[in-house]
Amino acid sequence: MPTAVDIDDIQGLLVAGYGHLKAACFVLLEIRDRRAAGAWLGSVAGEVTSGKERPEARALNLALTPSGLEKLGLKGDYLLTFSDEFVSGMTTPHRSRILGDTDENAPEHWRWGGSANPPIDVLLLLYAADEAQLETIYNARAAAFGQSGLRQIEKLQTALLDVKEPFGFNDGVSQPVIEGLPRTGTPSNTIKAGEMILGYPNEYELYTDRPRIPRADDPRGILPADTGGSGNHDLGRNGTYLVMRQLEQDVHGFWQHLDRATANGDGAGDPAARVKLAAKMVGRWPSGAPLVLAPNRDDPSLGTANDFGYGHADPYGFGCPVGAHIRRANPRDSLDPDPGSAGSIALNKRHRILRRGRAYGSQLTPEEALAGSATAGDEHGLYFICLNANIARQFEFIQHTWVNNPKFDGLYDDVDPLMGPRGDAGASHTIQGVPVRERVSGLPRFVTTRGGAYFFLPGIRAIRYLATLG
C-alpha cells in the first residue's frame, strides 16, 4: 500500500510544474541581515504554495543554499547532516569534472553561482498567469527586499511557457509519477515517494539521509517528529533538493550545423534530412513522438506518448539511437544486466529526477535560426530545475554516468549529442542501422552552462522553523 504523503506540508513544486501559470521568474537573493531575513521568511511562509493547492493566478515557492541556512542561524553541526553534495556545492573541482563543467562551462565563467560571483542564499520562485501579473507580484516583493535584510543578486526571467524547448522539440513529456501524490501512472513510471521527498521510503525501501535535530532545539514543536523513532525532530521531512542550472542553447548554431551536415551534393539544404538528424540526436521528433514508436517520420498523434521501452522494442538502437539524448537521460528498461526485464526497470527507477525548468529567450523556428546568427541579447536556453532526494544518486549520476559518458550502454566514444562535453575535434554521435551504422562527427558545443547551484526546498513547517532561528 502506498505510503501516505503529507501533501499539506510539501511545497507545490513537488506536485506540479504550474503549467497553467505561463509566466515565471526566479529571483536569487543574498541575506544581509539575519533577523530581518528571518522575519521576512516567517511572513512568506504563509504564502508558500503547498502541494494540496491548485493556484489559479499565482504561486510562490522558495529554496535555500547551505550559506542561506547558516545565515538564518542553523547550527553548523546540523548543517553537516544535509547531504555532502548539497553542503560542498556544485562548483568544487571534483564536481565540475563529473558534471562536465570545464573549459567554457567552468564555474569561473558563470554569470551566477560561480566562485567569482556574489553568494546566493535564497531562491524565490514566482509564477503567474501572465507577464503583467508576474511583474506586479515581483515588484511588490522586490520593494521589500532591502528592509527585509535581503539583496537581489539576479532576476532570471523566463519566456512564456511553451510546450517546446528552444531547439524546437516538445518537452516535458517524460516525468515520473510519485507514489502517494494525486497523479497516477503506469507501474513502470511510478516511483516511491522517498525518491523525491525526504522522510519517506525510497526504491530501496529505506529512508534517504536527511537533517534531524534534537527536540530541545525545537521547543515550539514546529517540526514533525522523526518517524524512525529517534526522538529527534525532522527538519528534512517533506523537503527535497533542488538542482538549478542555466543552460544556454545555441539555437542558430544547432540548426546551421545540421543543415550543413545534411546538405545535398549541390549544397542545397534538405529540410527533411535536417529534421531527421536532429530527431536522431534528441530521440523524439519535434512533435514529441518518440523514435522507438515512430522511427521513420514524425507522428504528432504520438506527441505525448510515454508508455514505451527499449529493451524489447528497440534493443539495438535501430529506431532510437542508443546515444540519443532521451535514451541516455531515461534509459527505461534498456539497462544491464537484463534489458527488457522488471529488474532493469527497477534499476532505472533509482535514478529518476522530477524536472521543473523553464525556457528563456524567444522561440525560433529552424528556418529563423538558419536565416540569421546570434546577436547581442539574442539568447536562448533553459533554466534547468530538477528535484531529487539524493543529488549524487539521481542528478549527478545521470549527468556523469549517462549523459557525459562516452561508453554509455556499449558505445565507444559518444557523449550526449546535445549537451555532452566537447573535445577539440567536437563530439561524435552513432546512428545504428542496417546494413551499416552512420557516424556523425565534429559536433560543436550546442549547450553552455552559465550558472548553477544546489538548493534545499524545505517543507512548509521547516520554513516556519527556520524563520525562528534569527
C-alpha positions as CSV (number, residue, x, y, z in Angstrom):
1,M,0.0,0.0,0.0
2,P,1.4,3.4,-0.9
3,T,2.8,5.5,2.0
4,A,0.6,8.4,2.8
5,V,2.3,11.7,1.9
6,D,1.7,14.9,4.0
7,I,0.8,17.0,1.0
8,D,-0.2,20.0,3.1
9,D,3.4,20.4,4.2
10,I,5.0,19.9,0.8
11,Q,5.8,22.8,-1.4
12,G,3.7,22.7,-4.5
13,L,6.6,22.5,-6.9
14,L,6.9,18.8,-5.9
15,V,3.4,18.1,-7.0
16,A,3.0,20.3,-10.1
17,G,5.1,22.3,-12.6
18,Y,2.4,25.0,-12.7
19,G,1.9,24.5,-16.4
20,H,-1.3,26.7,-16.3
21,L,0.8,29.6,-14.9
22,K,2.6,30.6,-18.1
23,A,4.8,33.4,-16.7
24,A,7.6,32.8,-14.2
25,C,10.8,34.3,-12.8
26,F,13.4,33.1,-10.4
27,V,15.0,35.5,-8.0
28,L,18.4,34.9,-6.5
29,L,18.9,36.6,-3.1
30,E,21.7,37.2,-0.6
31,I,20.9,37.5,3.1
32,R,22.5,40.6,4.6
33,D,20.7,40.8,8.0
34,R,19.8,37.6,9.9
35,R,16.9,38.9,12.0
36,A,15.3,40.9,9.2
37,A,15.6,38.0,6.8
38,G,14.1,35.6,9.5
39,A,11.1,37.9,9.9
40,W,10.7,38.0,6.1
41,L,10.9,34.3,5.9
42,G,8.2,33.9,8.6
43,S,5.9,36.3,6.8
44,V,6.5,34.5,3.5
45,A,5.9,31.0,5.0
46,G,2.1,31.6,5.0
47,E,2.2,32.5,1.3
48,V,4.2,29.5,0.1
49,T,2.1,27.4,-2.3
50,S,1.5,23.9,-0.9
51,G,1.1,20.7,-2.7
52,K,-2.6,20.5,-1.9
53,E,-3.3,23.8,-3.7
54,R,-4.0,24.4,-7.4
55,P,-3.4,28.1,-7.6
56,E,-5.4,29.8,-10.3
57,A,-3.4,33.0,-10.6
58,R,-0.1,32.8,-8.8
59,A,2.3,30.6,-6.9
60,L,5.3,31.1,-4.7
61,N,8.0,28.6,-3.6
62,L,11.4,29.1,-2.1
63,A,14.6,27.2,-1.5
64,L,17.9,27.8,0.4
65,T,21.6,27.2,-0.1
66,P,23.8,26.0,2.7
67,S,25.0,29.6,3.2
68,G,21.4,30.7,3.5
69,L,20.6,28.1,6.1
70,E,23.7,29.1,8.1
71,K,23.0,32.8,7.8
72,L,19.5,32.2,9.2
73,G,21.0,30.7,12.2
74,L,21.1,26.9,11.6
75,K,23.9,25.4,13.7
76,G,27.0,24.2,11.8
77,D,26.7,20.7,13.2
78,Y,23.1,20.4,11.9
79,L,24.1,21.8,8.5
80,L,26.5,18.9,8.1
81,T,23.6,16.5,8.4
82,F,22.5,17.5,4.9
83,S,23.9,15.6,2.0
84,D,27.6,16.2,1.2
85,E,26.8,17.2,-2.4
86,F,24.5,20.0,-1.1
87,V,26.9,21.2,1.6
88,S,30.0,21.2,-0.6
89,G,28.2,22.7,-3.6
90,M,28.1,22.4,-7.3
91,T,31.4,24.2,-8.0
92,T,34.1,22.1,-6.3
93,P,36.8,20.8,-8.7
94,H,35.6,17.2,-8.3
95,R,32.0,18.1,-9.0
96,S,33.0,20.3,-12.0
97,R,34.7,17.3,-13.5
98,I,31.8,14.8,-13.1
99,L,29.2,17.4,-14.3
100,G,31.3,18.4,-17.3
101,D,31.7,22.0,-16.0
102,T,35.1,22.5,-17.6
103,D,36.5,24.8,-20.3
104,E,33.7,27.1,-21.4
105,N,31.4,25.5,-18.9
106,A,33.7,26.1,-16.0
107,P,32.2,28.0,-12.9
108,E,34.7,30.8,-13.2
109,H,32.9,31.8,-16.4
110,W,29.4,31.7,-14.9
111,R,27.1,34.6,-14.6
112,W,25.8,33.5,-11.2
113,G,26.6,30.8,-8.7
114,G,30.3,30.6,-9.6
115,S,33.3,31.3,-7.3
116,A,33.7,34.8,-8.7
117,N,30.0,35.7,-8.3
118,P,28.2,37.1,-5.2
119,P,26.9,34.5,-2.8
120,I,23.4,33.1,-3.3
121,D,21.4,32.3,-0.1
122,V,17.8,32.2,-1.3
123,L,15.9,31.2,-4.4
124,L,12.5,32.7,-4.8
125,L,10.3,31.1,-7.5
126,L,7.4,33.2,-8.7
127,Y,4.7,32.1,-11.1
128,A,1.7,33.9,-12.5
129,A,-1.0,33.6,-15.2
130,D,0.6,36.2,-17.4
131,E,3.6,38.6,-17.6
132,A,1.6,41.6,-16.3
133,Q,0.6,39.8,-13.2
134,L,4.1,38.4,-12.7
135,E,5.6,41.9,-12.9
136,T,3.1,43.1,-10.3
137,I,3.9,40.3,-8.0
138,Y,7.7,40.6,-8.5
139,N,7.6,44.4,-7.9
140,A,5.8,44.1,-4.7
141,R,8.3,41.5,-3.5
142,A,11.3,43.4,-4.7
143,A,10.2,46.6,-2.9
144,A,10.5,44.8,0.4
145,F,13.9,43.1,-0.1
146,G,16.0,45.9,1.3
147,Q,14.1,46.4,4.5
148,S,13.9,42.6,4.9
149,G,17.7,42.1,5.1
150,L,17.9,40.8,1.5
151,R,19.8,41.9,-1.6
152,Q,18.8,40.8,-5.1
153,I,21.7,39.1,-7.0
154,E,19.8,38.2,-10.2
155,K,16.3,38.1,-11.5
156,L,16.1,35.2,-14.0
157,Q,13.2,36.0,-16.4
158,T,11.7,33.1,-18.3
159,A,9.8,33.0,-21.6
160,L,6.1,32.4,-21.5
161,L,5.6,28.7,-21.1
162,D,5.6,26.8,-24.4
163,V,5.5,23.0,-25.0
164,K,8.7,23.3,-27.0
165,E,12.2,23.8,-25.6
166,P,14.5,26.3,-27.5
167,F,15.8,23.8,-30.1
168,G,12.1,23.3,-31.1
169,F,11.2,19.9,-29.6
170,N,8.2,19.1,-27.5
171,D,9.5,18.9,-23.9
172,G,8.4,17.7,-20.5
173,V,6.7,14.6,-21.8
174,S,8.6,12.1,-19.6
175,Q,8.1,12.7,-15.9
176,P,8.0,10.1,-13.2
177,V,4.8,9.7,-11.1
178,I,5.3,9.9,-7.3
179,E,3.6,7.3,-5.3
180,G,1.2,8.8,-2.8
181,L,0.5,12.0,-4.7
182,P,-2.7,12.7,-6.7
183,R,-1.4,11.9,-10.2
184,T,-1.3,8.2,-11.2
185,G,0.6,6.4,-13.9
186,T,1.9,3.1,-15.1
187,P,3.8,0.9,-12.7
188,S,7.0,1.2,-14.7
189,N,6.8,5.0,-14.4
190,T,5.7,5.2,-10.8
191,I,8.4,5.6,-8.1
192,K,8.4,5.6,-4.3
193,A,7.8,8.9,-2.6
194,G,11.2,8.8,-1.0
195,E,13.0,9.1,-4.3
196,M,11.7,12.7,-4.5
197,I,10.6,13.6,-0.9
198,L,12.7,13.3,2.2
199,G,11.2,11.4,5.1
200,Y,9.6,8.6,3.1
201,P,10.8,5.1,1.9
202,N,12.7,5.2,-1.4
203,E,13.1,2.5,-4.1
204,Y,15.4,0.6,-1.7
205,E,12.7,0.6,0.9
206,L,15.0,2.8,3.0
207,Y,14.9,6.4,4.2
208,T,17.4,8.7,2.4
209,D,19.6,10.5,4.9
210,R,18.1,13.8,6.0
211,P,18.7,16.5,8.6
212,R,17.2,16.0,12.0
213,I,17.7,18.0,15.2
214,P,17.2,17.3,18.9
215,R,13.7,18.0,20.2
216,A,15.2,20.6,22.6
217,D,16.2,22.8,19.7
218,D,12.6,22.9,18.5
219,P,10.9,24.0,21.8
220,R,7.8,25.2,19.9
221,G,7.3,21.8,18.3
222,I,7.1,23.3,14.8
223,L,8.8,20.4,13.0
224,P,7.4,16.9,12.6
225,A,8.8,14.1,14.8
226,D,11.2,11.7,13.2
227,T,9.2,8.7,12.0
228,G,12.2,6.5,12.8
229,G,11.5,6.8,16.5
230,S,14.8,8.6,17.4
231,G,13.0,11.2,19.4
232,N,14.5,13.9,17.2
233,H,12.6,16.4,15.1
234,D,12.8,16.1,11.3
235,L,14.0,19.2,9.5
236,G,14.2,17.3,6.2
237,R,10.8,15.7,6.1
238,N,8.6,16.8,3.2
239,G,11.5,18.7,1.7
240,T,13.8,17.8,-1.2
241,Y,16.9,19.0,-3.0
242,L,16.6,21.4,-6.0
243,V,19.2,21.5,-8.7
244,M,19.3,24.6,-10.8
245,R,21.5,25.3,-13.9
246,Q,21.3,27.9,-16.6
247,L,21.9,26.1,-19.9
248,E,22.4,28.5,-22.8
249,Q,21.4,26.9,-26.1
250,D,23.0,27.9,-29.4
251,V,19.8,27.5,-31.5
252,H,21.4,29.2,-34.5
253,G,24.5,27.0,-34.4
254,F,22.5,23.9,-33.8
255,W,20.3,24.2,-36.9
256,Q,23.0,25.7,-39.1
257,H,25.4,22.8,-38.3
258,L,22.7,20.2,-39.1
259,D,21.8,22.0,-42.3
260,R,25.4,21.7,-43.5
261,A,25.7,18.1,-42.3
262,T,22.6,17.1,-44.4
263,A,23.0,19.3,-47.4
264,N,22.5,17.8,-50.9
265,G,25.5,17.3,-53.2
266,D,24.9,20.7,-54.8
267,G,25.0,22.3,-51.3
268,A,21.2,22.9,-51.2
269,G,19.5,22.3,-47.9
270,D,17.4,19.2,-47.3
271,P,14.8,20.1,-44.6
272,A,13.5,16.6,-44.1
273,A,17.0,15.2,-43.6
274,R,17.9,18.0,-41.3
275,V,15.0,17.4,-39.0
276,K,15.5,13.6,-39.1
277,L,19.1,14.0,-38.0
278,A,18.0,16.3,-35.2
279,A,15.4,13.7,-34.1
280,K,18.1,11.0,-34.1
281,M,20.1,13.2,-31.7
282,V,17.2,14.0,-29.5
283,G,15.3,10.7,-29.6
284,R,12.0,12.3,-30.3
285,W,10.6,14.2,-33.3
286,P,9.7,17.9,-32.9
287,S,6.1,17.0,-32.1
288,G,7.4,14.8,-29.2
289,A,6.7,11.5,-31.0
290,P,9.4,9.0,-29.7
291,L,11.5,7.4,-32.4
292,V,11.0,4.0,-30.9
293,L,7.3,4.3,-31.9
294,A,7.8,6.4,-35.0
295,P,11.2,5.6,-36.4
296,N,10.9,7.0,-39.9
297,R,8.7,10.1,-39.7
298,D,7.1,12.4,-37.3
299,D,3.7,11.5,-36.0
300,P,2.0,14.3,-34.0
301,S,-0.6,11.8,-32.7
302,L,2.2,10.3,-30.6
303,G,3.4,13.7,-29.3
304,T,2.7,12.9,-25.7
305,A,3.4,9.1,-25.9
306,N,5.5,8.0,-22.9
307,D,4.5,4.3,-22.3
308,F,7.3,2.5,-24.1
309,G,10.5,0.8,-23.5
310,Y,13.7,0.0,-25.4
311,G,14.7,-3.5,-24.2
312,H,12.4,-5.4,-26.4
313,A,11.1,-2.8,-28.9
314,D,14.5,-1.4,-30.0
315,P,17.4,-3.2,-28.3
316,Y,20.0,-2.3,-30.9
317,G,19.0,1.3,-31.4
318,F,17.8,1.0,-35.0
319,G,14.8,3.2,-34.1
320,C,16.1,5.4,-31.4
321,P,19.9,5.5,-31.4
322,V,21.5,4.2,-28.2
323,G,23.2,7.5,-27.5
324,A,20.2,9.8,-28.2
325,H,19.6,12.4,-25.5
326,I,16.3,11.0,-24.2
327,R,17.6,7.4,-24.1
328,R,20.6,8.5,-22.0
329,A,18.6,10.7,-19.6
330,N,16.0,7.9,-19.0
331,P,17.1,4.5,-20.3
332,R,13.8,2.9,-19.1
333,D,14.2,-0.8,-19.5
334,S,17.4,-0.9,-21.5
335,L,19.9,-1.3,-18.6
336,D,22.1,-4.2,-18.0
337,P,22.3,-6.9,-16.8
338,D,18.9,-7.9,-18.2
339,P,17.4,-5.3,-20.6
340,G,13.7,-5.6,-21.1
341,S,13.2,-7.1,-17.6
342,A,11.5,-5.8,-14.5
343,G,14.9,-5.7,-12.9
344,S,16.1,-3.2,-15.5
345,I,13.1,-1.0,-14.8
346,A,13.7,-1.2,-11.1
347,L,17.3,-0.1,-11.6
348,N,16.2,2.8,-13.7
349,K,13.7,3.9,-11.0
350,R,16.6,4.6,-8.6
351,H,18.0,7.3,-10.9
352,R,14.9,9.4,-11.9
353,I,14.5,13.1,-11.4
354,L,11.5,15.4,-11.5
355,R,12.1,18.3,-14.0
356,R,10.6,21.7,-13.3
357,G,12.6,24.0,-15.6
358,R,11.5,26.9,-17.8
359,A,13.0,28.2,-21.1
360,Y,14.2,31.8,-21.7
361,G,14.6,33.8,-24.8
362,S,12.3,34.0,-27.9
363,Q,11.3,30.8,-29.7
364,L,12.9,30.4,-33.1
365,T,11.8,28.1,-35.9
366,P,14.5,26.1,-37.7
367,E,14.0,28.4,-40.7
368,E,14.5,31.5,-38.5
369,A,17.6,30.0,-36.9
370,L,19.0,29.3,-40.4
371,A,18.3,32.8,-41.6
372,G,20.4,34.6,-39.1
373,S,23.1,34.3,-36.5
374,A,23.2,35.0,-32.8
375,T,23.5,38.7,-31.8
376,A,23.9,40.5,-28.5
377,G,20.9,40.0,-26.4
378,D,19.7,37.2,-28.6
379,E,20.0,34.4,-26.1
380,H,18.0,31.2,-25.7
381,G,18.2,28.5,-23.2
382,L,16.8,26.6,-20.3
383,Y,16.7,27.4,-16.6
384,F,17.1,23.7,-15.8
385,I,15.5,22.8,-12.5
386,C,15.1,19.3,-11.1
387,L,14.0,17.8,-7.8
388,N,15.5,14.7,-6.2
389,A,16.1,13.4,-2.7
390,N,19.6,12.2,-3.4
391,I,21.7,14.5,-5.6
392,A,24.5,12.0,-6.1
393,R,22.4,9.0,-7.0
394,Q,20.0,10.9,-9.1
395,F,21.0,14.2,-10.9
396,E,24.8,13.7,-10.7
397,F,24.6,10.0,-11.7
398,I,22.5,10.8,-14.8
399,Q,24.9,13.6,-15.7
400,H,28.1,11.8,-15.2
401,T,27.3,8.1,-15.9
402,W,24.8,8.5,-18.7
403,V,24.9,12.0,-20.3
404,N,28.6,12.6,-20.3
405,N,29.8,9.0,-20.5
406,P,31.4,8.2,-23.9
407,K,31.0,4.5,-23.3
408,F,27.3,4.6,-22.3
409,D,25.5,1.3,-23.0
410,G,28.2,-0.3,-25.1
411,L,29.1,2.8,-27.1
412,Y,32.8,3.5,-27.8
413,D,33.3,7.3,-28.0
414,D,30.0,9.1,-28.0
415,V,28.7,11.6,-25.4
416,D,25.3,13.1,-25.4
417,P,25.0,14.8,-28.8
418,L,23.1,17.8,-27.4
419,M,24.9,18.6,-24.2
420,G,27.8,16.3,-23.6
421,P,31.4,17.7,-23.3
422,R,33.3,18.5,-26.4
423,G,36.9,17.9,-27.2
424,D,39.0,19.9,-29.7
425,A,37.5,17.8,-32.6
426,G,33.9,18.1,-31.3
427,A,31.7,15.2,-30.4
428,S,30.5,12.1,-32.3
429,H,27.1,10.5,-32.5
430,T,26.5,7.0,-33.8
431,I,23.2,6.2,-35.5
432,Q,22.8,2.4,-35.5
433,G,21.3,1.0,-38.7
434,V,21.1,-1.9,-41.2
435,P,23.2,-2.8,-43.1
436,V,25.7,-0.3,-41.7
437,R,25.7,2.4,-39.0
438,E,26.1,6.1,-39.6
439,R,28.6,8.1,-37.6
440,V,28.2,11.9,-37.3
441,S,31.4,13.6,-36.2
442,G,32.6,17.1,-35.4
443,L,29.5,18.1,-33.4
444,P,30.3,21.5,-31.8
445,R,29.1,22.7,-28.4
446,F,25.4,23.5,-28.6
447,V,24.8,24.0,-24.8
448,T,26.9,26.1,-22.4
449,T,26.5,26.3,-18.6
450,R,26.1,29.9,-17.5
451,G,25.2,29.4,-13.8
452,G,24.1,26.9,-11.2
453,A,23.7,25.9,-7.6
454,Y,22.2,23.2,-5.3
455,F,19.3,24.3,-3.0
456,F,17.2,22.7,-0.3
457,L,13.5,23.0,-0.9
458,P,12.1,22.7,2.7
459,G,8.7,21.5,3.8
460,I,6.5,24.4,4.9
461,R,6.8,23.6,8.6
462,A,10.6,23.6,8.1
463,I,10.3,27.1,6.6
464,R,8.4,28.3,9.7
465,Y,11.1,26.7,11.9
466,L,14.0,28.3,10.1
467,A,12.3,31.7,10.4
468,T,12.5,31.4,14.2
469,L,16.3,30.9,14.4
470,G,17.3,34.6,14.0
